[in-house]
Amino acid sequence: MISYAPLFKTMAQKGITSYRLEKMGFSRATYYSIKCGNSVSTNTINQLCTLLHCEVSDVMEFIEVEEAAD
């Protein structure tokens, strides 16, 4: 499972709000889609990394989810 928790942590550390991110050219709809945990394209991840001057790991992380045994 992909988690975008690092994005919100990175934004807080850099003092960037969703409003400021929008003013930097990032779509509000895409931001809220990420906030709801929806998947996004690699182009979107690239845009976030460019705007926030950060690495991919500062935007998202993979969390392994164990499947229930039958």
Sine and cosine of phi, psi and omega as CSV:
sin_phi,cos_phi,sin_psi,cos_psi,sin_omega,cos_omega
0.00,0.00,0.66,-0.75,0.04,-1.00
-1.00,-0.06,0.75,-0.66,0.05,-1.00
-0.90,-0.44,0.67,-0.74,0.05,-1.00
-0.98,-0.19,0.25,0.97,0.03,-1.00
-0.81,0.59,-0.63,0.78,0.03,-1.00
-0.87,0.50,-0.51,0.86,0.03,-1.00
-0.87,0.49,-0.74,0.67,-0.06,-1.00
-0.93,0.37,-0.55,0.84,0.07,-1.00
-0.92,0.38,-0.70,0.72,0.02,-1.00
-0.89,0.46,-0.69,0.72,0.02,-1.00
-0.88,0.48,-0.68,0.73,0.00,-1.00
-0.90,0.44,-0.68,0.73,0.00,-1.00
-0.89,0.45,-0.56,0.83,-0.03,-1.00
-1.00,-0.03,-0.05,1.00,0.02,-1.00
0.94,0.34,0.52,0.85,-0.03,-1.00
-0.96,-0.29,0.85,-0.53,0.02,-1.00
-1.00,-0.02,0.19,-0.98,0.05,-1.00
-0.89,0.46,-0.56,0.83,0.03,-1.00
-0.89,0.45,-0.72,0.70,0.00,-1.00
-0.91,0.41,-0.63,0.78,0.04,-1.00
-0.87,0.49,-0.65,0.76,0.05,-1.00
-0.90,0.44,-0.67,0.74,0.01,-1.00
-0.91,0.41,-0.38,0.92,0.05,-1.00
-0.99,0.13,-0.08,1.00,0.07,-1.00
0.94,-0.34,0.12,0.99,0.00,-1.00
-1.00,-0.04,0.72,-0.70,-0.06,-1.00
-0.90,0.44,0.76,-0.65,0.04,-1.00
-0.89,0.45,-0.66,0.75,0.00,-1.00
-0.88,0.47,-0.65,0.76,0.02,-1.00
-0.93,0.38,-0.63,0.78,0.04,-1.00
-0.86,0.50,-0.73,0.68,-0.02,-1.00
-0.94,0.34,-0.49,0.87,0.08,-1.00
-0.90,0.43,-0.68,0.73,0.06,-1.00
-0.89,0.45,-0.69,0.73,-0.02,-1.00
-0.86,0.50,-0.52,0.86,0.04,-1.00
-0.99,0.12,-0.04,1.00,0.05,-1.00
1.00,0.05,0.21,0.98,0.02,-1.00
-0.96,0.28,0.43,-0.90,0.01,-1.00
-0.97,0.25,0.46,-0.89,0.03,-1.00
-0.73,-0.68,0.26,-0.97,-0.03,-1.00
-0.98,0.20,0.29,-0.96,0.08,-1.00
-0.91,0.42,-0.46,0.89,0.07,-1.00
-0.89,0.45,-0.61,0.79,0.03,-1.00
-0.92,0.40,-0.68,0.73,0.04,-1.00
-0.89,0.47,-0.67,0.75,0.04,-1.00
-0.87,0.50,-0.69,0.72,0.00,-1.00
-0.89,0.46,-0.68,0.73,0.02,-1.00
-0.89,0.45,-0.70,0.71,0.00,-1.00
-0.88,0.47,-0.63,0.78,0.02,-1.00
-0.92,0.39,-0.74,0.67,-0.03,-1.00
-0.91,0.40,-0.62,0.78,-0.07,-1.00
-1.00,-0.05,-0.06,1.00,-0.04,-1.00
0.79,0.62,0.85,0.52,-0.05,-1.00
-0.61,-0.79,0.03,-1.00,0.02,-1.00
-1.00,-0.06,0.27,-0.96,0.04,-1.00
-0.84,0.55,-0.63,0.77,-0.01,-1.00
-0.91,0.40,-0.26,0.97,0.07,-1.00
-1.00,0.08,-0.10,1.00,-0.04,-1.00
-0.92,-0.38,-0.62,0.78,-0.05,-1.00
-0.52,-0.85,0.32,-0.95,0.05,-1.00
-0.56,-0.83,0.42,-0.91,0.05,-1.00
-0.99,-0.11,0.77,-0.64,0.06,-1.00
-0.88,-0.48,0.88,-0.47,-0.01,-1.00
-0.96,0.27,0.76,-0.65,0.01,-1.00
-0.93,-0.38,0.83,-0.56,0.01,-1.00
-0.97,0.22,0.70,-0.72,0.02,-1.00
-0.99,0.13,0.54,-0.84,0.00,-1.00
-0.92,0.39,0.66,-0.75,0.02,-1.00
-0.97,0.23,0.64,-0.77,0.01,-1.00
-0.99,0.12,0.00,0.00,0.00,0.00
